[in-house]
Amino acid sequence: MDMLEVKDVKVLYGKAIALRGLSMGVKAGEFVGVIGPNGAGKSTLLKSISGMVPLNNGEILFEGNRIDCRKPHEIVGMGIVQCPERRQIFVDFSISDNLEMGAFLRKDKGGIRSDLDYVYSLFPVLGERKKQLGGTLSGGEQQMLAIGRSIMSRPRVLMLDEPSMGIAPVMKKKLIEAVRKIWKAGITVLIVEQDASLTLDIAQRVYVLEHGKVGLEGTSEELSTNEEVRRCYFQLG
């Protein structure tokens, strides 16, 4: 059974259809990618799962239970955590304060300290600059901070929205290495990306969105050799 299941989901923004009968699933322990051009519905998919936009049709299940009727903080409390597009850190807060904001639902002080140490081990530069304001960091460092803040929420499913956007190649490599470590530590990962080559390199399975629904799906190996994907989506990288 899928740990996370999106079933026939439709989402409207006014009269515009963002998702049109989209169905997909993620199993526990998987690393799943979603690719597609701008406007395909990638970010709306994550926002729907996070409870940030209402569904006009369909349902979303987590471990067999519907969550599309729950509030965003309840969904975070269940272990589904989204690292948002364009990072959205608190620019006037220090690195340590940003990270602690990720643990706002938690009361386990010992666990919070342990997770802070884990984040600093993943991203040593954050540990070296704990008191530096988030707004003074580079784009890549801010993305590290955003991912670290998500880890502080103790995710069971970590959803990443365009983590490589606007990041220098060297920093992108460090970020992806960290995401791999997070996945190998036992956290299920769902990544949304415009960079098709990156996604096909790191994910186990990939969904290709077209006009708000799934156009293609398969393993990374299968889609890497698919002529339609190579023609239409590798240029996104």
FIBATOR-898689 format. One line per field, with one value per residue (C-alpha): residue number from 1; residue in one letter; chain; x, y, z negated. Coordinates in Angstrom, 3 decimals. Each point is the difference from the previous one (the first is absolute). Layout:
<sites>
i: NUM, ...
aa: A, ...
ch: A, ...
x: X, ...
y: Y, ...
z: Z, ...
</sites>
This chain:
<sites>
i: 1, 2, 3, 4, 5, 6, 7, 8, 9, 10, 11, 12, 13, 14, 15, 16, 17, 18, 19, 20, 21, 22, 23, 24, 25, 26, 27, 28, 29, 30, 31, 32, 33, 34, 35, 36, 37, 38, 39, 40, 41, 42, 43, 44, 45, 46, 47, 48, 49, 50, 51, 52, 53, 54, 55, 56, 57, 58, 59, 60, 61, 62, 63, 64, 65, 66, 67, 68, 69, 70, 71, 72, 73, 74, 75, 76, 77, 78, 79, 80, 81, 82, 83, 84, 85, 86, 87, 88, 89, 90, 91, 92, 93, 94, 95, 96, 97, 98, 99, 100, 101, 102, 103, 104, 105, 106, 107, 108, 109, 110, 111, 112, 113, 114, 115, 116, 117, 118, 119, 120, 121, 122, 123, 124, 125, 126, 127, 128, 129, 130, 131, 132, 133, 134, 135, 136, 137, 138, 139, 140, 141, 142, 143, 144, 145, 146, 147, 148, 149, 150, 151, 152, 153, 154, 155, 156, 157, 158, 159, 160, 161, 162, 163, 164, 165, 166, 167, 168, 169, 170, 171, 172, 173, 174, 175, 176, 177, 178, 179, 180, 181, 182, 183, 184, 185, 186, 187, 188, 189, 190, 191, 192, 193, 194, 195, 196, 197, 198, 199, 200, 201, 202, 203, 204, 205, 206, 207, 208, 209, 210, 211, 212, 213, 214, 215, 216, 217, 218, 219, 220, 221, 222, 223, 224, 225, 226, 227, 228, 229, 230, 231, 232, 233, 234, 235, 236, 237
aa: M, D, M, L, E, V, K, D, V, K, V, L, Y, G, K, A, I, A, L, R, G, L, S, M, G, V, K, A, G, E, F, V, G, V, I, G, P, N, G, A, G, K, S, T, L, L, K, S, I, S, G, M, V, P, L, N, N, G, E, I, L, F, E, G, N, R, I, D, C, R, K, P, H, E, I, V, G, M, G, I, V, Q, C, P, E, R, R, Q, I, F, V, D, F, S, I, S, D, N, L, E, M, G, A, F, L, R, K, D, K, G, G, I, R, S, D, L, D, Y, V, Y, S, L, F, P, V, L, G, E, R, K, K, Q, L, G, G, T, L, S, G, G, E, Q, Q, M, L, A, I, G, R, S, I, M, S, R, P, R, V, L, M, L, D, E, P, S, M, G, I, A, P, V, M, K, K, K, L, I, E, A, V, R, K, I, W, K, A, G, I, T, V, L, I, V, E, Q, D, A, S, L, T, L, D, I, A, Q, R, V, Y, V, L, E, H, G, K, V, G, L, E, G, T, S, E, E, L, S, T, N, E, E, V, R, R, C, Y, F, Q, L, G
ch: A, A, A, A, A, A, A, A, A, A, A, A, A, A, A, A, A, A, A, A, A, A, A, A, A, A, A, A, A, A, A, A, A, A, A, A, A, A, A, A, A, A, A, A, A, A, A, A, A, A, A, A, A, A, A, A, A, A, A, A, A, A, A, A, A, A, A, A, A, A, A, A, A, A, A, A, A, A, A, A, A, A, A, A, A, A, A, A, A, A, A, A, A, A, A, A, A, A, A, A, A, A, A, A, A, A, A, A, A, A, A, A, A, A, A, A, A, A, A, A, A, A, A, A, A, A, A, A, A, A, A, A, A, A, A, A, A, A, A, A, A, A, A, A, A, A, A, A, A, A, A, A, A, A, A, A, A, A, A, A, A, A, A, A, A, A, A, A, A, A, A, A, A, A, A, A, A, A, A, A, A, A, A, A, A, A, A, A, A, A, A, A, A, A, A, A, A, A, A, A, A, A, A, A, A, A, A, A, A, A, A, A, A, A, A, A, A, A, A, A, A, A, A, A, A, A, A, A, A, A, A, A, A, A, A, A, A
x: 0.000, 1.175, 0.993, -1.212, -2.707, -1.481, -3.249, -1.721, 0.800, -1.360, 0.975, -1.293, 1.435, -3.097, -1.014, 3.505, 0.596, 3.319, -0.448, -2.408, -0.594, 3.572, 0.780, 3.350, 1.499, 3.130, 1.000, 1.740, 3.743, -0.198, 1.703, -2.547, 0.414, -2.504, 1.093, -1.710, 0.041, -1.189, -3.755, -0.225, -1.301, 3.113, -0.107, -3.788, 0.360, 2.209, -2.207, -3.005, 1.737, 1.057, -3.572, 0.859, -2.481, -3.443, -0.991, -2.916, -0.131, 1.815, 1.769, 3.454, 0.846, 2.870, 0.385, -3.550, -1.568, -1.355, 1.954, -1.485, -2.466, 2.744, 1.736, 3.617, 1.409, -1.820, 1.539, 3.460, -0.717, -0.704, 3.470, -0.589, 2.289, 0.479, 3.168, -1.489, 1.000, 2.352, 0.962, -2.167, 2.330, -0.314, 2.580, 0.187, 0.429, 3.319, 0.795, -0.644, -3.303, -1.109, 0.743, -1.804, -3.077, -0.141, -0.563, -2.884, -2.391, 2.472, 0.496, 2.879, 2.937, 2.532, -1.208, 0.108, 3.639, 0.844, -1.652, 1.825, 3.274, -1.129, -0.812, 3.380, 1.690, -1.834, 0.801, 3.176, -0.110, -3.226, 1.616, 2.930, -2.315, -2.801, -0.518, 0.177, -3.251, -1.724, -0.289, 3.791, 0.512, 0.526, -2.834, 1.503, 0.554, -3.583, -1.175, 2.074, -1.685, -3.462, 0.672, 1.472, -3.074, -2.166, 2.073, -0.672, -3.685, 0.942, -1.449, -1.033, -0.604, 2.188, -1.376, 2.482, -1.276, 2.608, 3.012, 2.524, -1.611, 2.526, 2.796, 3.585, 1.100, 2.506, -2.577, -2.646, 2.248, 0.388, -3.754, -0.774, 2.604, -1.713, -3.446, 1.319, 1.306, -3.382, -1.721, 2.474, -0.613, -3.562, -2.035, -2.294, 0.714, -2.264, 1.864, -1.541, 2.455, 0.237, 3.498, -0.911, 3.548, 0.648, -3.275, 0.572, 3.464, -1.075, -3.589, -1.077, -3.293, -1.160, -3.349, -0.132, -2.797, -1.684, -2.781, -0.901, 0.039, 2.447, 1.168, 2.681, 1.340, 2.686, 3.344, 2.802, 1.711, -3.111, -0.632, 3.664, -0.184, -3.515, 0.266, -2.943, 1.555, 3.405, -1.501, -2.356, 1.465, 3.748, 0.197, -1.448, 3.222
y: 0.000, 3.533, 2.040, 3.158, -0.186, 2.745, -1.174, 1.778, 3.461, 3.108, 3.517, 3.275, 3.486, 1.980, -1.402, -1.227, -3.734, -0.673, -3.739, -2.065, -3.479, -0.580, -3.351, -1.212, -1.851, -0.170, -3.079, 0.148, 0.384, 1.041, 2.909, 1.244, 2.878, 2.169, 1.920, 2.162, 3.520, 3.153, -0.073, -3.809, -0.039, -1.130, 2.545, -0.214, -3.741, 0.549, 2.785, -2.306, -2.718, 2.579, 1.252, 3.468, -0.065, -1.658, -2.801, 0.387, -3.748, -3.161, -0.934, -0.284, -2.889, -0.486, -3.548, -0.686, 2.986, 3.085, 3.178, 2.411, 1.192, 0.781, 3.307, 0.537, -0.140, -3.281, -1.461, 1.121, -1.618, -3.281, 0.133, 1.476, 3.010, 2.298, 1.936, 2.866, 1.441, 2.988, -1.057, 2.512, 0.202, 2.678, 2.484, 1.997, -3.114, -1.691, -3.415, -1.681, 1.858, -1.002, -3.632, 0.114, 1.387, -3.309, -1.720, 2.241, -2.955, -2.012, -0.144, -2.507, 2.258, -2.828, -1.105, 3.576, 0.365, -3.317, 1.040, 3.345, -1.891, -2.203, 3.034, 1.544, -3.288, 0.050, 3.673, 0.942, 3.574, 0.563, -1.230, 2.344, 3.026, -0.728, 3.663, 1.374, 1.416, -2.135, 2.917, 0.346, -3.538, -0.899, -1.619, -3.457, 0.515, 1.203, -3.197, -2.010, 1.923, -0.632, -3.738, -0.013, 1.781, -2.698, -2.731, 1.654, -0.881, -3.715, -0.877, -3.487, 1.334, 2.917, 1.919, 2.253, 2.668, 0.997, -0.226, 0.578, 3.216, 2.825, -2.000, -0.083, -3.436, -0.603, 0.821, -2.043, -3.062, 0.480, 0.376, -3.157, -1.959, 1.167, -0.966, -3.468, -0.348, 1.055, -2.624, -2.733, 0.860, -1.263, 3.048, -0.405, 2.748, 1.591, 2.545, 2.369, 1.383, 1.680, -1.448, -3.323, -1.352, 0.623, -1.668, -3.042, -0.314, -0.050, -1.320, -3.638, 0.681, 3.090, 1.457, 2.381, 2.567, 1.481, 2.567, -0.922, -3.779, -2.877, -0.434, -2.627, -1.974, -2.602, -0.749, 2.470, -2.533, -0.447, 3.707, 0.814, -2.038, 1.120, 1.997, 2.255, 0.922, 0.577, 2.214, 2.035, 0.103, -0.359, 3.541, 1.095, -0.864
z: 0.000, 0.728, -3.018, 1.748, 2.659, 2.177, 1.609, 2.897, -1.400, 1.686, -1.098, 1.415, -0.367, 0.839, 3.384, 0.842, -0.463, -1.749, -0.578, 2.064, -1.372, -1.145, -1.621, -1.353, -2.941, -2.148, -1.983, -3.374, 0.450, 3.655, 1.719, 2.552, 2.438, 1.857, 3.089, 2.590, 1.463, -1.724, -0.459, 0.024, -3.584, -1.887, -2.827, -0.228, -0.556, -3.050, -1.333, 0.322, -1.994, -2.621, -0.389, 1.292, 2.882, -0.097, 2.343, 2.389, 0.478, -1.049, -3.206, -1.539, -2.328, -2.442, -1.254, 1.141, -1.769, 1.772, -0.715, 2.557, -2.646, -2.539, -0.739, 1.050, -3.542, -0.595, 3.146, -1.160, -3.351, 1.805, 1.559, 3.462, 0.309, 2.996, 0.723, 2.043, 3.332, -0.242, -3.532, -1.946, -2.981, -2.692, 1.276, -3.263, -2.160, -0.710, 1.442, -3.352, -0.468, 3.522, -0.782, -3.326, 1.772, 1.831, -3.350, -1.087, -0.447, -2.079, -3.780, -0.189, -0.851, 0.112, 3.427, 1.286, -1.115, 1.645, 3.259, -0.051, -0.223, 2.903, 2.167, -0.806, 0.952, 3.356, 0.605, -1.935, 1.300, -1.959, -3.190, 0.528, 0.340, -2.479, -0.925, 3.553, 1.360, 2.612, 2.411, 0.225, 1.307, 3.647, 1.935, -0.421, -3.719, -0.386, 1.708, -2.470, -2.792, 1.437, 0.250, -3.497, -1.358, 1.597, -1.667, -3.360, 0.463, -0.113, 3.432, 0.970, 3.511, 1.118, 2.996, 1.805, 2.392, 2.611, -2.370, 2.807, 1.286, 0.330, -1.643, 1.264, 1.316, -2.820, -2.662, 1.828, -0.249, -3.774, -0.435, 1.940, -1.979, -3.201, 1.304, 0.841, -3.564, -1.380, 2.142, -0.939, -3.675, 0.485, 1.048, 3.013, 2.571, 2.611, 2.116, 2.545, 2.554, 3.347, 0.364, 1.613, 0.273, -3.702, -1.007, 2.191, -1.507, -3.655, -0.151, 0.151, 1.776, 1.868, 1.028, 2.967, -0.320, 3.061, -0.277, -3.572, 0.261, 0.299, 3.574, -0.615, -2.939, -0.529, -1.554, 0.579, 2.244, 2.131, 0.436, 0.617, 3.208, 0.976, 3.230, -0.857, -3.342, 1.576, 2.699, -2.194, -3.509, -0.040, 1.304, -3.361, -1.827
</sites>
